[in-house]
């Protein structure tokens, strides 16, 4: 999905992110999406679709549960967005788990392991033979 680069699309993305966060915090009662944080919203240039990225307090373990919760409350959220943004038709909402943080953590761990291995190899190379 190509994000819109018009000032309007960017503004709508930011507004949707704020409104979704507020609705999830104060209005949605589905326990499957409680504690979820909306990290980014990408709206298409024609404003018809929005990809909503989120993280769950339990990380990957909460993804499947949250996906089911978002399917359940999608209509409520979309209707709320239309009302709050005073737009006739709110974009369709597609929720996806944001893997950025976990992937960054995983890559950092791999880099740390590689550095440790490099230090060990360098140390072994510097040890004089007996």
N, C-alpha and C positions, 0 to 999 in steps of 0.2 A: 504494500500500500504506500503510495507516494504521498508524503506529507505536503500540504499546501504551504506555499511560501508567501502568500499574500499576507499583508498585515492583518486582515480580517481573520484568516484561517489560524494564524498564530495566536491572535487574541482569543478566539473561540476555544482553541486548545487549552490555553491557560485557564479560562473561565470554567470549562468543563472539569478540569482537574480539581480546581478549588471546590466546585459545587459537589462533585462526586465524593470528595473527602468529607465534606460536611454532612451530606446525606448518609454516608456509611457510618459516620460517627454518631449522628443524632437521631436518625429516622429508621434506618434499616434494622430489623429485628432478627434477621436470619443469622444464627450463630456461626454458620460456615464462612461468613465474610467479616465477622467481627475482628477488629484488630488489623485488618488488611490496610496497607498503605499504598496509595496511588502514586507511582513514581513519575509517570509521564503519560501524556495524551497526545496522539498524533492524528490530526484531522486531515482528510483528503482535501485537495484544492477546491472541489465542488461542495464541500461541507456535508456530504451525504454519509460518510463513514468515519468512525473514530476508533482507533486502536488504543486501548487503555492498558498500560503496563502497571503491574502491581507486585508487591511482595507480601508474603504471609509471615506472621510471627514465628511459625514453625519451619520456615524455609521451604525447600522442595516438598517436605512431608505434608504441607498444607495445601499444595497446589490443586490436587484432584478435588478435594473437598471444596475449596474456594471456587473452582470452576463450576461445580454443581450449584453452589450458592448464587453465583453471578447469573447463571442461566435462569434461576428462579426469580431473581429480583430485577432482571434486565429491563422489563417493561416499566416497572416502577421508577427506576433510575432514569430511563429515557424520557418518560413523561415529566419527571421533576426537572430535568435539564431544559426541556422545552419551555416549561413555565418560568423557571428562574432566569433564563437567557432571553425570554420574550421572543422566541423564534417559532415560526409556524410548525416546522418539522425538524425535530432534533436528529442528529446523525445516528445511524445505527451504531451500537456499541459492541465492540469485540474485545473481550478481556483476555489478556495473555500474561502469564507469569514472567516477571522481569528477572532474567538470569544473570544480569550484569554483576551484581554483588558477589554471588556464589562463584561465578566464573573468574572474577578478579581474585577472590580468595584462593581458588584452586591454582590459578596461574602463579600467584605469589608463593604458594607452597612449593610448586615445581621449581621456581627460580631459586628459592632458598635451598632446596635439596641439591640442585645443580651446583650452587656455590659451595656447599659443604663437600660435595664430591670433588670439585676442583681443588679445594684446599687440601683435601686428603691426598690427591694425586701429586700436587706440588710438594707437599711435605714428604711423601714417599720418594720423590725424585731427588730431594735435597739430602736425604739420609745417606751417609757414606757407606759404601759396601764393606762388609766384614772380611 
